[in-house]
Amino acid sequence: MWHGLWTVVDESDRAQWGYAPLEGVGPLSFGMSSQEAITAMEAQGYTCDAVSQAGEFGPFKQLCTRFRAVDAPMYREDSAGSLRVDVVGYYVGPMGLTCVTVDALSGPQVLLDGIRLIGRPPSELSAELSIYLEKTGRRIEITPEGDIGSEALGVYPRAQRAGDVLLTRLVFGRPNDWANTMYDCIPVDEWRIH
């Protein structure tokens, strides 16, 4: 699908991943090391160009891995002209993988009990998540951006631009290990994505 300068991968061409709340996303499990994540992602057809430092959290360094599908077109760039990545993993010191983000335009589709979380209009996902949270007896929470999220599920939806359209990009995390809330565990780099 083409939205001006933003190419959106068709749903049928996306990898299909499951999400286990506060445990893991697809092949990535919270707590794994960056090397374990790279190995798991390579087995799924993703490559990691480098492990970089993403900042510090108290006394711990925060590392970042950026993954893209091996067969993704090389011309696929983000709005800043950098090669677009599909999945980003963030690691905090000895706690390992603490946060995963999945790109709205090109990332894998992540399913939570049949709910498609990635690449959807934010209002559609908010409506579906509200019903799910109510049905499962969890509290409905509204993010500062006005979307529906959940500490109990470890999900924080964000809107990502695709031309004149906004699509859901999700941040998955386990804040109880190192941050007070999902909002607190979102790395600074993530706030630069629009």
ZIBEL-V161674 format. One record per residue. N is the residue number from 0. PHI is phi in radians with two decimals (none if undefined). D_FIRST is the distance of its C-alpha to the first C-alpha in whole Angstrom. Layout:
N PHI D_FIRST
N PHI D_FIRST
//
This chain:
0 none 0
1 -2.01 4
2 -2.17 7
3 1.13 10
4 -1.42 11
5 -1.80 9
6 -1.56 6
7 -1.90 5
8 -1.18 6
9 -1.07 6
10 -0.94 9
11 -1.19 11
12 -1.70 11
13 -1.53 12
14 -1.09 16
15 -1.94 18
16 -2.06 21
17 -1.74 23
18 -2.20 25
19 -1.86 29
20 -0.85 30
21 1.12 32
22 -2.01 32
23 3.12 29
24 -2.16 25
25 0.93 24
26 -1.43 26
27 -1.70 27
28 -1.93 31
29 -1.06 32
30 1.76 35
31 -1.25 34
32 -1.35 35
33 -1.09 32
34 -1.18 34
35 -1.11 33
36 -1.14 30
37 -1.06 29
38 -1.09 31
39 -1.12 29
40 -1.25 25
41 -1.05 26
42 -1.14 27
43 -1.72 24
44 1.59 22
45 -2.04 22
46 -2.08 24
47 -2.12 25
48 -1.29 26
49 -2.90 29
50 -1.78 31
51 -2.21 31
52 -1.43 33
53 -1.93 32
54 2.37 35
55 -2.38 38
56 -2.25 38
57 1.05 42
58 -1.42 44
59 -1.80 41
60 -1.39 38
61 -1.87 35
62 -1.81 33
63 -2.44 29
64 -2.09 27
65 -2.04 23
66 -1.99 21
67 -2.42 18
68 -1.10 18
69 -1.01 20
70 -1.59 17
71 -1.22 15
72 -1.04 14
73 -1.17 17
74 -1.39 15
75 -1.21 13
76 -2.13 15
77 -1.52 15
78 -1.16 16
79 -1.63 20
80 1.54 19
81 -1.53 20
82 -1.08 18
83 -1.18 16
84 -1.94 17
85 -1.59 16
86 -2.48 19
87 -2.20 23
88 -1.96 26
89 -2.08 29
90 -2.24 32
91 -2.09 36
92 0.65 39
93 -1.28 41
94 -1.40 38
95 1.24 35
96 -1.14 32
97 -2.06 32
98 -2.67 28
99 -2.31 25
100 -2.04 21
101 -2.15 18
102 -1.14 15
103 -1.19 12
104 -1.52 9
105 -2.32 11
106 -1.29 14
107 -1.13 15
108 -1.39 15
109 -1.98 19
110 -1.93 21
111 -2.12 24
112 0.82 26
113 1.50 23
114 -1.55 21
115 -1.33 17
116 -1.72 18
117 -1.88 15
118 1.23 11
119 -2.05 13
120 -1.02 14
121 -0.93 18
122 -1.14 20
123 -1.14 19
124 -1.15 19
125 -1.02 23
126 -1.12 24
127 -1.21 23
128 -1.15 25
129 -1.03 28
130 -1.08 29
131 -1.10 28
132 -1.09 31
133 -1.12 33
134 -1.11 33
135 -1.66 34
136 1.28 37
137 -1.76 35
138 -1.28 35
139 -1.48 32
140 -2.09 31
141 -1.91 30
142 -1.28 28
143 -1.01 29
144 -1.47 26
145 1.63 26
146 -1.66 24
147 -1.58 26
148 -2.33 27
149 -2.75 29
150 -1.13 32
151 -1.09 33
152 -1.62 30
153 1.24 29
154 -2.16 26
155 -2.36 25
156 -1.28 21
157 -2.28 20
158 -1.63 17
159 -2.16 15
160 -1.32 14
161 -2.36 10
162 1.23 11
163 -1.54 13
164 -1.95 12
165 -1.86 13
166 -2.24 13
167 -1.40 15
168 -2.04 17
169 -1.90 20
170 -1.89 23
171 -1.93 25
172 -2.76 29
173 -2.26 32
174 -1.14 34
175 -1.11 38
176 -1.46 38
177 -2.72 38
178 -2.45 37
179 -1.26 38
180 -2.41 35
181 -1.06 31
182 -1.03 31
183 -1.17 33
184 -1.57 32
185 -1.34 29
186 -1.12 29
187 -0.96 29
188 -0.96 26
189 -1.14 24
190 -1.25 25
191 -1.46 24
192 -1.48 20
193 -2.26 18
//
